[in-house]
Amino acid sequence: MAVGAKLKKAPGLAPDKFAARRAELAEAALQTLAELGYARTSLREIAQNSRFSHGVLHYYFNDKIDLITYCVRDYKAKCVKRYDEITADAASADELIDQFLASLAATLREDAPMHRLWYDLRSQALFEPSFHADVKEIDNSLEAMIWQVLSRAFDLAGVKPALPSAVVYATFDGLFEHALLRHLGGEADAVATMQARIRAFLPACGLPVRAAPPRGRPQLASGAP
């Protein structure tokens, strides 16, 4: 339900204050959601693992679907924005790809529970119609983010893309999800393998890239998004 509709439950509360309160509650609930996933989480469970009561959560969110979609949408929006700096600052296609792969590695390592929650939500959309619109919107924003990075790389390299955006995104997404599964399973080479496979795929996209750095110099930017 939209924020405007939710405000009918809170007469006299300014929209900006209501939105700020939702954001605060969602931030507090995020860790529990990311750890437990969709099926094992309820508003009551979230309340038990945060400083907010079940009643407060239910006042600002209709149900766990409302809360989970809000959390994932907000997190993914922040991820997309963080790649803007990489795209803007790179001086060459190779530099851009190196930074992009480093950022993918960092976010997979540091934010694995959040990415797991996203894939959980997307899987649930196959069964839960109320997820469809939000999942489609988030998916489209991620595709646009990948394409923005590669479009800049194409421009810097002076070449044209050889594959459409949808194909490129589907491949990147599949490699990232597979790496996430392996990483969560404790496989030490999961992230490096993902980077190598993406780099190997780029020539098929029409982008010539240099070889990966030697094994002793992992592509990992500490603190990257």
N, C-alpha and C positions, 0 to 999 in steps of 0.2 A: 504494500500500500504506500502511496506517496506521502511525503511529509505533510503536505497540505491537508490530506485527509486525516492523518494522525492528529493534527492540531485540534480537530473537533473534540478529541478526548481531553484536551488541555486548554480550556478557554482562558484567555487573558495572557497566555504565555507567548512571548514574541517568537516569530519564526526562527530568528538567528539564535536565540537562546535555546530553543527546542532542538535545533540542529546541532548546536554545540554539546548539548547534553547527550544526544544520541551518539555523537562521536566519542565522548568520554566513556560512555558505557560500553561501546563496541571495543574500544581499546582495552578496557579491563577484561572483556570476555575473550579476547583474541587468543590468548595463550591456551585457555581451556579448549576452545574450539579446535585449534591447530593440533593439540595433543590427542583429543578424543575422536575428532572427525564428526561427520554428519549423523550417522546412525546411532552413535553412542552418546550424543549430546542432547540435552534438553535445557530449557531456560532454567529449570530448577537446579540442574547439575551445574550450570554456569554460575548461578547465584551462590552455590555452596563453595565455589572456588574463587569467588571475588568478594569485594567488600559491599556489594550491592544486593539488596533483597530480591527475591523472585518477583514480588509485587512491583518494584521499581522497574525491573527489566521488562516486565509484561506491559507496563504503562507506556514505555517508549517504543516497544517492538511488539508487533502482533503475535509473533511466534518465532520459533528458531529459524524458520526459513527467512523471515524478514531480517533477523539479526545476522545470519550467516552471509546472506547475499550482500548486506551492507558492508560487513567486514571485508569480504573478498574484493568487492568492487573498490573500496577505499584503498586497500593494499596494492592492488594491481594498478590503480591510477597513479599511485606514488612511484611504482616501479617504472611505468612508462615515462614519467616526467624525468626520472633520473638519467635515462639514456639520452635525453636532449643535450646534456653537457658533452657527452662523449661525441655525439654527432657534430656538434658545433666546433669543438676544439681540435679535432684531428686534422693534421696537415697533409696526410697521404692516406690512400686506401689501406695500405698495410698497417699503418699506425691505428687506423680506425678499427680494423678487424682484430688486431691484437688487444686493444682496449675492450672491445665488445666481448671477445671470448673470455677475457679476464673477469669482466663483470658478470657474465653468465656463470662462471665458475664460482665466484664469490657468493652470488645470491643463492646458488644451489646448495653450497656448503652451509651458509649462515641462516638461510630462511627456509630450509627444507620443510619444516612443519607447515608453513604457510602455503608453499607450493603443493604439498600433499592435500591440504584442505581445498585448494582450487580444483585439483583433479577429482577429488571426491565430489565436490559440488557439480562439476561438469558431468560426471558419471550419473549422479542422481537426476540430472535434467533429462536423462533418457526415460525416467520413470515418473518424474514429478513435473507436470506441465507448468506449475507456478514458477519453476526455475528458468524456463526457456528464454524469456526475454532478457533477463539479467545475464545469463550465461552467454547468449549470443552477443550482447553488447560488450561484455568483457573480452570475449574471444576476438571480436572485431578490433578492439583497441590494441590487443597484443599483436595481431597481424599487422596493423598499421605501424606499430612501433618497430617491428622487425623490418618492415619494408622501408621505413624512414632511414634506418641505419644503412641498409644495403643500397638504397637509392643514392645516399651521400657517397658511399664507397664507389658506386658505378661512376658518379660524376667525377670524383677525385682520380679514378683510374682512366677516365675518358672512354668508357665502354658502355654498351647497352645491355640491359638484362636479357637473359636467354630463356627465363622461365617466369610465369606469372606469379604475382604475390601469393595467391592461395596455395600454390604448390610449394613455394619456398617456406611459407609459414608452417604448413603441415609437416614438412620434413624437419624443420628446426624444432617444432613442438614435440614431434615423436622422439627425436634424439634426446631432448631435454627430459621428457617424462621417463624414458628408458634409463637415463643416467640417474635420475632421482630414485627410481626403484632400486637400482643397484647400489647407490650411495646409502640409502636407508637400510639396505641389507648388509652393509659393512664392507663392501668391496672397495678397496683402497684406490683402485685405478679408474673408478667410475667417472669422475669429473674430467680427468686428463683424456680418457677415451672419447668422451663427448666432444671435447674441444677438437681433438684430432679428426673426428668424423665430420664435424661441421666444416672444418677447414678443407677436408677432402671433397666435400660437396660443393663448395663455392665455385670452382671452375665450371661445374655443370650449370650454375646460375649465370655464367658469363663473366665471372670476376676472377682475373688472374691474381693469385696470392703467392707470397713467398712461403718457404718451408717453415714449419713450426720451430720455435726455439729448442735448443738441446734439452734432453731430459733433466739435466741438472738445473734448468731455469724454468720452473713451472709457470704457466700463465695464470697467475692468481694475484689480483690486486686487493690487498688487505683493505677492508672497509668499503669496498666497491658495492654498488647496489645489487 
